[in-house]
């Protein structure tokens, strides 16, 4: 089983997903906001001989385009397009397979996803593959029927291009670029747990249309919260798989499951989730901190260089220290180190399909 290095889609992507599930491992899905985080993600994957998922939230895409652009919607679209083109150009040279994905899109962001599918249609005509591997719709705050009917509409657009759709059932706590649901540690957080019957309904509506994955909530939360605030219950994933298998006599773990809110999660819960068909775990908060922590450490070690171009006492020039390439590289190294840990936790180290 071998794939060409670079961005994967269509049958190659499906083969990669199946390899993860059969091998009992998952890919780190890394939220990126610029070339530094994109390149660091690919570097970490290459260093670990692992494939990886690079994804962009709407805000991450907008930042990639530059916050100087006045039209916010245009920036979200063009930033996502520019980021994808960057990855398409470089991924194969890192010698690993990369999945390109966009993260949480609620109802107000559906036009953003549609616009990106428009770009994939154009890209497909020119290159025989879509610009993005997959997109996510997060309509989990809506009625289940409204959620799934919109997912049907979008998947029908994506399937002919060999694209996959990620959906969310149940609400992942916390917030991801304005999309989400805050956690109240004193409240009943039952909404953080997906009902297997809803997952079955999604399977029945979408499986005949094209490839899809499910972000089923089992207590996972975006960000890092006080220990004990919410309880991860991976058995919900097991129960969802079992219900689909029992109802439709499918092979083991028929669903392609996604673990959102991976930052700060207990390692034993991650390991358990992998046995239930999770092939993808999102990581953002921890890599953000690793990036920023490394910059802070560099600044602290070279404080004068961030105050003076030339030392006012002895005339020492500080150009080599304040050169942005120095502290941005330090940030990349911190980002890579945190991904090294995530890749090890997810069991994907040494398992790239790229040959």
C-alpha positions in Angstrom: 0.0 0.0 0.0 1.8 3.1 -1.2 0.7 6.6 -2.2 2.5 9.4 -4.1 3.8 12.0 -1.7 1.8 15.3 -1.6 -1.8 16.3 -1.1 -4.2 13.3 -1.2 -7.8 13.2 -2.2 -10.4 10.9 -3.6 -9.5 7.2 -3.5 -6.1 7.9 -2.2 -7.6 9.8 0.8 -10.0 6.9 1.4 -7.1 4.5 1.3 -5.3 6.6 3.9 -8.3 6.7 6.2 -8.7 2.9 6.0 -5.0 2.4 6.7 -5.4 4.4 9.9 -8.4 2.5 11.1 -7.0 -0.9 10.2 -3.7 0.0 11.8 -5.3 1.4 15.0 -3.7 4.9 14.6 -4.8 8.4 13.8 -3.4 11.4 12.1 -2.8 14.7 13.8 -5.1 17.4 12.3 -3.2 20.6 12.8 -4.8 24.1 12.7 -2.5 26.5 10.9 -2.6 30.2 10.3 0.4 31.0 8.2 3.4 29.5 6.4 5.3 29.1 9.6 2.7 26.7 11.1 2.1 25.0 7.8 5.8 24.4 7.2 6.3 23.2 10.8 3.4 20.8 10.5 4.9 19.3 7.4 8.4 19.2 9.0 7.1 17.3 12.0 5.3 14.8 9.7 8.5 14.3 7.7 10.7 14.0 10.8 8.4 11.3 12.1 7.7 9.5 8.8 4.0 10.2 9.4 1.2 11.5 7.2 -0.7 14.6 8.5 -3.8 16.7 8.2 -3.4 20.4 7.7 -6.5 22.4 8.3 -7.7 26.0 8.4 -10.5 27.6 10.4 -12.2 30.6 8.8 -10.2 32.9 11.0 -7.0 31.1 10.2 -7.7 31.4 6.5 -8.5 35.1 6.9 -5.2 35.6 8.7 -3.3 33.7 6.0 -4.6 36.3 3.5 -3.6 39.2 5.7 -5.6 41.2 8.1 -5.1 44.2 5.9 -7.7 43.0 3.4 -10.8 44.9 4.1 -13.3 42.4 2.7 -13.4 39.7 5.5 -15.3 37.1 3.4 -13.0 37.5 0.5 -10.0 37.2 2.8 -11.5 33.9 4.3 -11.8 32.5 0.8 -8.6 33.7 -0.8 -6.6 32.9 2.3 -7.8 29.3 2.2 -7.1 29.1 -1.5 -3.6 30.6 -1.1 -2.8 28.3 1.8 -3.9 25.2 -0.2 -1.8 26.3 -3.1 1.2 26.6 -0.8 0.7 23.1 0.5 0.1 21.6 -2.9 3.4 23.1 -4.1 5.6 21.9 -1.2 4.0 18.8 0.3 5.5 16.3 -2.1 8.9 17.6 -1.4 8.5 16.8 2.3 7.9 13.2 1.3 4.7 12.6 3.2 0.9 12.5 2.4 -1.0 15.6 3.4 -4.8 15.9 3.8 -6.0 19.5 3.3 -9.1 20.3 5.3 -11.2 23.3 6.5 -12.4 23.3 10.1 -15.7 24.2 11.8 -18.2 26.0 9.5 -21.5 26.8 11.1 -24.6 28.1 9.2 -23.2 31.6 8.6 -20.0 30.1 7.2 -21.7 27.7 4.7 -21.2 30.3 1.9 -17.4 30.2 2.7 -17.5 26.4 2.1 -19.5 26.8 -1.0 -17.1 29.3 -2.4 -14.2 27.0 -1.7 -16.0 24.2 -3.5 -16.3 26.6 -6.4 -12.5 26.9 -6.4 -12.1 23.1 -6.2 -14.3 22.7 -9.2 -12.0 25.0 -11.2 -8.9 23.4 -9.8 -10.3 19.9 -10.7 -10.8 20.9 -14.3 -7.2 22.0 -14.5 -5.5 19.3 -12.4 -7.9 16.3 -12.1 -8.1 16.7 -8.3 -9.8 19.1 -5.9 -8.0 22.0 -4.2 -9.1 20.7 -0.8 -9.4 17.1 0.4 -12.3 17.8 2.6 -14.4 20.4 4.3 -16.3 20.4 7.6 -19.8 21.5 8.3 -20.6 22.1 12.0 -24.4 22.5 12.2 -24.5 20.8 15.5 -26.5 23.6 17.2 -29.3 23.1 14.7 -32.1 20.6 14.6 -30.7 17.2 13.4 -32.8 17.2 10.2 -31.7 20.7 9.3 -28.1 19.7 10.0 -28.2 16.5 7.9 -30.2 18.0 5.0 -27.6 20.7 4.5 -24.9 18.0 4.8 -26.6 16.1 2.0 -26.7 19.1 -0.2 -23.0 19.9 0.2 -21.8 16.3 -0.1 -23.7 16.0 -3.4 -21.5 18.9 -4.7 -18.3 17.5 -3.3 -18.6 13.8 -4.2 -18.1 14.2 -7.9 -14.8 16.0 -7.2 -13.5 13.2 -4.9 -13.9 15.3 -1.8 -15.0 14.2 1.6 -17.3 15.9 4.1 -16.8 16.0 7.9 -20.0 16.6 9.9 -20.5 17.3 13.6 -23.2 15.6 15.7 -23.4 16.7 19.3 -21.6 19.9 20.4 -17.9 20.1 21.0 -17.5 22.4 24.0 -15.4 25.5 23.9 -14.9 27.7 20.9 -13.0 27.4 17.6 -12.8 30.8 15.9 -16.3 31.9 16.9 -17.9 28.5 16.3 -18.7 26.4 19.4 -20.4 26.3 22.7 -18.9 27.5 26.0 -18.6 25.1 28.9 -20.2 25.9 32.2 -18.5 23.8 34.9 -21.6 24.0 37.1 -24.1 23.2 34.4 -25.5 20.0 32.9 -23.2 19.3 29.9 -25.2 16.5 28.4 -25.2 18.3 25.1 -21.5 17.4 24.8 -22.4 13.8 24.2 -23.7 12.6 20.8 -26.6 10.2 20.6 -25.7 7.0 18.6 -29.2 7.2 17.0 -28.2 10.5 15.4 -25.1 8.9 14.1 -27.1 6.1 12.6 -29.4 8.6 10.9 -26.4 10.4 9.4 -25.0 7.1 8.1 -28.3 6.2 6.5 -28.6 9.6 4.8 -25.0 10.1 3.6 -23.3 6.8 3.0 -24.8 6.3 -0.4 -23.8 9.8 -1.5 -20.1 9.9 -0.9 -17.3 9.8 1.6 -17.9 11.4 4.9 -16.6 11.4 8.5 -18.3 12.2 11.8 -17.1 14.4 14.6 -19.1 12.7 17.3 -19.0 14.5 20.6 -18.1 12.4 23.6 -17.3 15.2 26.1 -14.4 16.7 24.1 -13.7 20.4 24.5 -11.8 23.0 22.4 -9.1 24.5 24.5 -7.8 23.4 27.9 -10.2 23.4 30.8 -9.9 22.8 34.5 -9.4 19.0 35.2 -12.7 17.3 35.9 -14.7 20.0 34.1 -16.0 17.6 31.5 -15.6 13.8 31.3 -14.4 12.1 28.1 -16.6 9.1 27.3 -15.1 7.3 24.3 -17.6 4.5 24.7 -20.1 6.7 22.9 -18.0 6.2 19.8 -18.0 2.4 20.3 -21.8 2.5 20.8 -22.3 4.5 17.6 -20.2 2.0 15.6 -22.0 -0.9 17.1 -25.4 0.5 16.3 -24.6 1.0 12.6 -23.0 -2.4 12.4 -25.9 -4.1 14.0 -28.6 -2.2 12.0 -26.9 -2.6 8.6 -24.7 -5.7 9.0 -21.6 -3.7 8.1 -18.0 -4.7 8.8 -16.3 -3.6 12.1 -16.1 0.1 12.7 -17.9 1.3 9.5 -17.8 5.0 10.6 -14.9 7.3 10.0 -14.7 9.1 13.3 -13.0 12.4 14.3 -11.7 13.5 17.7 -12.1 17.2 18.2 -10.6 19.1 21.1 -7.5 16.9 21.3 -5.4 19.5 23.2 -5.1 18.6 26.8 -6.9 15.2 26.5 -5.9 12.3 28.7 -3.6 10.0 26.8 -5.4 6.8 27.9 -8.7 8.3 26.5 -6.9 9.1 23.2 -5.7 5.5 23.0 -9.2 4.1 23.7 -10.8 6.4 21.1 -8.3 5.0 18.5 -9.8 1.5 18.9 -13.2 2.8 18.0 -12.4 4.0 14.4 -11.0 7.4 15.1 -8.6 8.3 12.3 -8.2 12.0 13.0 -7.5 14.1 16.1 -7.6 17.9 16.0 -4.9 19.8 17.8 -4.7 23.6 18.0 -4.5 25.0 21.5 -1.4 23.0 22.5 0.4 23.9 19.3 -0.5 27.6 19.6 1.0 27.6 23.1 4.1 25.7 21.9 4.6 28.3 19.2 4.1 31.3 21.5 6.1 29.8 24.4 9.1 29.4 22.2 8.9 33.0 21.0 8.7 34.1 24.7 11.7 32.1 25.6 13.7 33.5 22.7 12.7 37.1 23.6 13.6 36.6 27.2 17.0 35.2 26.3 17.7 38.1 23.9 15.8 41.0 25.6 18.1 43.8 24.5 17.7 42.8 20.8 14.0 43.6 21.1 14.7 47.0 22.7 17.6 48.3 20.7 19.1 47.9 17.3 22.5 48.8 18.8 23.4 48.4 22.5 23.3 51.9 24.0 26.2 51.0 26.3 28.8 49.1 24.3 27.6 49.6 20.7 26.9 45.9 20.0 24.6 45.5 16.9 21.7 43.1 17.5 20.5 42.5 13.9 21.3 38.8 14.1 19.2 38.4 17.2 16.1 40.4 16.1 16.0 39.0 12.6 12.4 37.6 12.4 13.8 34.4 10.9 15.5 33.7 14.2 12.5 33.9 16.5 10.1 32.6 14.0 12.3 29.5 13.6 12.4 29.1 17.3 8.6 29.1 17.2 8.5 26.5 14.5 10.8 24.3 16.5 8.5 24.5 19.5 5.5 23.7 17.2 7.3 20.7 15.8 8.3 19.4 19.2 4.6 19.5 20.3 3.6 17.6 17.2 6.3 15.0 17.8 4.4 14.2 21.0 1.0 14.2 19.3 2.2 11.9 16.5 3.6 9.5 19.1 0.4 9.6 21.1 -1.7 8.9 18.0 0.5 6.0 16.8 1.2 7.3 13.3 5.0 7.6 13.7 6.7 5.6 11.0 3.5 4.8 9.2 3.4 7.2 6.2 1.9 5.7 3.1 4.0 7.9 0.9 6.6 6.1 -1.2 
